[in-house]
Amino acid sequence: MTELFNTTEPEIHAIYKKNASCIILSGDAASSLKEVPSQSVKLIVSSPPYNIGKEYEKGTALENYLESMKPIIKELVRIVSSEGSICWQVGNYVENGEIVPLDISYYPIFASFGLKMRNRIIWHFDHGLHASKRFSGRYETICWFTKGDSYTFNLDSVRVPSKYPGKTHFKGDKRGLPSGNPLGKNPSDFWNVIEQDWDRLIWEIPNVKANHPEKTVHPCQFPIELVQRCVLALTNEGDYVLDPFGGVGTAMVAAMMHNRKSIMCEKEEKYIEIAMQRIKDYANGRLRIRPLGKPVYSPSGKEKVSQIPLFWQEQKETGKA
Ligand SMILES: C[S@@+](CC[C@H](N)C(=O)[O-])C[C@H]1O[C@@H](n2cnc3c(N)ncnc32)[C@H](O)[C@@H]1O
């Protein structure tokens, strides 16, 4: 396979062009997607907007929002190839402390278009806002749907080191031989390898968040690593990856990293500019990226933020705690 990105900066096309390696469609996804041919994309991976607003009576806002997403989902189903997948990453819609897990709301919509759910992946992270009237939310989900029963799934590309590689068969012909897979184990539907110093930097030490290798001004961008796993498992080299709500182009960068072509739609020009810069920076070897599979950050206990505050100890001693 010829390297798509082995030389200089890729040409970034502003309108759909067959076989172009990078396409950014500016404007409302509902109309931009009409440019993209049917069955042309192997993977659609996206985190849709769900800032539903409070102008409507509770319930109605959510219903209207889901209704407005249906024509877009219909377009996505048209665009995804027969061996392709849609990965829809969502959290909760929250209204006055009551939560509605959006994957529950989205499932019947995708199912009504004939898509088949293969996994509901839990993306777990350790840090975030601390709730006071419910347990703090520490995961979001990625709903993985396929268009058909025969779909691309490259498990070997995303295997992770097994915990006990030395385990052996204890009976039968293979007794004494290793029982695991030399390439590692299935990463399962619980993804915390991607939980990262990302969250620590954002939530615990806000003043250094700008130092995270990937962080841009976008309030809710994907970690590249999260998309990389989907790209590696669900597409082959040269396939198209599409993010209809592309933000700062994380899905495009993840696609480029693995020699896939990509398309994104985005309505905000400021995010498109950052996406274009990230693509160029990646091509020039200047984009700072958290390496795939880097171990999850765990505090040594020496950091100031991981120590019990002296103030609490004093309060305890004086019976004020
Ligand atoms: C949750 S963010 C996705 C961020 C993205 N995953 C990334 O890593 O940068 C959703 C994005 O969709 C964009 N957006 C919202 N509604 C849109 C629409 N109707 N058409 C195109 N883009 C839209 C927002 O501007 C926002 O950047």
The ligand as an SDF file (V2000), in Angstrom:
LIG
                    3D

 27 29  0  0  0  0  0  0  0  0999 V2000
  -18.4900   17.2030   20.8200 C   0  0  0  0  0  0  0  0  0  0  0  0
  -17.7050   18.2150   19.6460 S   0  0  0  0  0  0  0  0  0  0  0  0
  -16.6870   17.0900   18.7820 C   0  0  0  0  0  0  0  0  0  0  0  0
  -15.2230   17.2920   19.0100 C   0  0  0  0  0  0  0  0  0  0  0  0
  -14.3660   16.3610   18.1930 C   0  0  0  0  0  0  0  0  0  0  0  0
  -14.6300   14.9770   18.5370 N   0  0  0  0  0  0  0  0  0  0  0  0
  -12.8670   16.6530   18.3920 C   0  0  0  0  0  0  0  0  0  0  0  0
  -12.1190   15.7780   18.8160 O   0  0  0  0  0  0  0  0  0  0  0  0
  -12.4690   17.7910   18.1720 O   0  0  0  0  0  0  0  0  0  0  0  0
  -19.0070   18.5150   18.5250 C   0  0  0  0  0  0  0  0  0  0  0  0
  -18.6260   19.4570   17.3810 C   0  0  0  0  0  0  0  0  0  0  0  0
  -19.7100   19.5040   16.4610 O   0  0  0  0  0  0  0  0  0  0  0  0
  -19.8290   20.8170   15.9590 C   0  0  0  0  0  0  0  0  0  0  0  0
  -21.2270   20.9210   15.4810 N   0  0  0  0  0  0  0  0  0  0  0  0
  -22.3460   21.0260   16.2370 C   0  0  0  0  0  0  0  0  0  0  0  0
  -23.4490   21.0200   15.4510 N   0  0  0  0  0  0  0  0  0  0  0  0
  -23.0090   20.8850   14.1650 C   0  0  0  0  0  0  0  0  0  0  0  0
  -23.6630   20.7890   12.9120 C   0  0  0  0  0  0  0  0  0  0  0  0
  -24.9910   20.8480   12.8130 N   0  0  0  0  0  0  0  0  0  0  0  0
  -22.9050   20.6410   11.8070 N   0  0  0  0  0  0  0  0  0  0  0  0
  -21.5550   20.5950   11.8840 C   0  0  0  0  0  0  0  0  0  0  0  0
  -20.8790   20.6900   13.0590 N   0  0  0  0  0  0  0  0  0  0  0  0
  -21.5960   20.8170   14.1840 C   0  0  0  0  0  0  0  0  0  0  0  0
  -19.4690   21.7160   17.1340 C   0  0  0  0  0  0  0  0  0  0  0  0
  -19.0390   22.9840   16.6970 O   0  0  0  0  0  0  0  0  0  0  0  0
  -18.3710   20.9050   17.8150 C   0  0  0  0  0  0  0  0  0  0  0  0
  -17.0930   21.3120   17.3910 O   0  0  0  0  0  0  0  0  0  0  0  0
  1  2  1  0
  2  3  1  0
  2 10  1  0
  3  4  1  0
  4  5  1  0
  5  6  1  0
  5  7  1  0
  7  8  2  0
  7  9  1  0
 10 11  1  0
 11 12  1  0
 11 26  1  0
 12 13  1  0
 13 14  1  0
 13 24  1  0
 14 15  1  0
 14 23  1  0
 15 16  2  0
 16 17  1  0
 17 18  1  0
 17 23  2  0
 18 19  1  0
 18 20  2  0
 20 21  1  0
 21 22  2  0
 22 23  1  0
 24 25  1  0
 24 26  1  0
 26 27  1  0
M  CHG  2   2   1   9  -1
M  END
$$$$
